[in-house]
Amino acid sequence: MRRQLIAIGILLAMPGTALAQTKGKGIRLWNLTSETISGFQLAPSGKTDWGPNQCLNDKDKEVDHDERLRITGVEPGRYDAKVTYPSSRQCVVRDIEIKADAVFSISDEDLKNCTK
C-alpha cells in the first residue's frame, strides 16, 4: 500500500502526467457556416438575455469558416445563440446542446430569423 501511495505521489508531481492529462480542452464552437462570424452570444434556450460576445476570445476577434472558438463562462446545458456577421446580418440558432469539454457546431442550415 505504501508503494502505491508513493507511486501516485510521484506521478502527481511529474508535469504532463495523470493529473495534467485530466484537464479538458473546454467548450468550443466549430463554425461550419459559409461566412466569418464577428459576434457569437449565448442565452439560455427560450430567453433573450444574451451573454458577452464570445468572438472576443479569438485573437483576431472573428471566427472564420471551419475555425474553432473557445467558449468561456458558460456551463453545459441548452442555449440559443445570436450570430452576427461583419455585414451586420444577425441570425439566431435555437436549442444548441452544449456539453462540458466538447465541440459543438453551427452551420448555415441552423441559422433562423436572419436580419440584414
C-alpha positions in Angstrom: 0.0 0.0 0.0 2.8 2.4 0.9 4.5 1.7 -2.5 1.2 2.5 -4.3 0.9 5.8 -2.5 4.5 6.7 -3.3 4.0 5.9 -6.9 0.8 8.0 -7.1 2.7 10.9 -5.4 5.5 10.7 -7.9 3.0 10.7 -10.9 1.2 13.7 -9.5 4.4 15.6 -9.0 5.6 14.9 -12.6 4.4 17.6 -15.1 2.4 16.2 -18.1 1.2 13.1 -16.3 -2.1 11.8 -14.9 -3.3 15.0 -13.2 -2.4 17.3 -16.0 -4.0 15.0 -18.6 -7.4 15.1 -16.9 -7.7 18.8 -17.7 -10.1 19.1 -20.7 -10.0 21.4 -23.7 -13.1 23.3 -22.6 -16.2 24.1 -24.7 -15.5 25.0 -28.3 -17.7 26.3 -31.2 -16.9 25.0 -34.7 -18.0 27.5 -37.3 -19.4 25.5 -40.2 -21.3 28.4 -41.7 -20.1 29.7 -45.0 -19.1 33.0 -43.6 -16.8 34.5 -40.9 -18.6 35.2 -37.6 -17.9 38.5 -35.8 -20.4 38.0 -33.0 -21.5 34.9 -31.1 -23.7 35.4 -28.0 -25.5 32.7 -25.9 -28.6 32.8 -23.8 -30.5 30.0 -22.0 -32.9 28.4 -24.5 -36.1 30.4 -25.0 -34.6 33.6 -23.4 -33.0 36.7 -24.9 -30.7 37.7 -22.1 -27.6 37.4 -24.4 -24.2 36.9 -22.8 -20.9 38.5 -23.9 -19.6 38.3 -27.4 -17.5 35.1 -27.4 -15.7 36.1 -30.6 -13.7 38.5 -28.4 -11.9 35.3 -27.1 -10.3 34.9 -30.5 -7.0 36.5 -31.4 -8.5 38.4 -34.4 -11.9 38.8 -32.8 -13.6 36.8 -35.6 -14.2 33.1 -36.3 -13.6 32.1 -39.9 -15.3 29.2 -41.7 -14.0 25.9 -40.3 -12.3 27.6 -37.3 -12.9 26.7 -33.7 -13.5 29.2 -30.9 -13.1 28.6 -27.1 -16.3 29.4 -25.3 -15.9 30.8 -21.8 -18.1 31.5 -18.8 -20.8 29.0 -20.0 -22.0 25.9 -18.1 -23.2 22.8 -20.0 -26.8 23.0 -21.0 -29.2 24.1 -23.8 -28.7 27.5 -25.3 -29.9 29.8 -28.1 -27.2 31.7 -29.9 -27.2 35.1 -31.7 -24.8 35.0 -34.6 -23.5 38.3 -36.1 -21.6 38.7 -39.4 -19.3 41.5 -40.4 -22.0 42.7 -42.8 -24.2 43.3 -39.7 -26.5 40.5 -40.6 -27.7 38.7 -37.5 -29.3 35.2 -37.1 -30.4 33.0 -34.3 -29.6 29.4 -33.7 -32.1 27.7 -31.4 -31.7 24.9 -28.8 -27.9 24.1 -29.0 -26.8 21.4 -26.7 -23.5 22.4 -25.0 -21.5 19.7 -23.2 -18.5 20.0 -21.0 -15.1 19.8 -22.8 -16.9 19.2 -26.1 -17.1 20.8 -29.5 -20.5 21.9 -30.9 -21.0 23.3 -34.4 -23.3 25.6 -36.3 -23.9 25.5 -40.0 -26.0 27.6 -42.5 -28.9 25.2 -42.0 -29.1 26.0 -38.3 -29.5 29.8 -38.9 -33.0 31.1 -38.3 -34.7 34.6 -38.2 -31.9 36.3 -40.0 -32.0 40.1 -40.4 -29.9 42.1 -42.9 
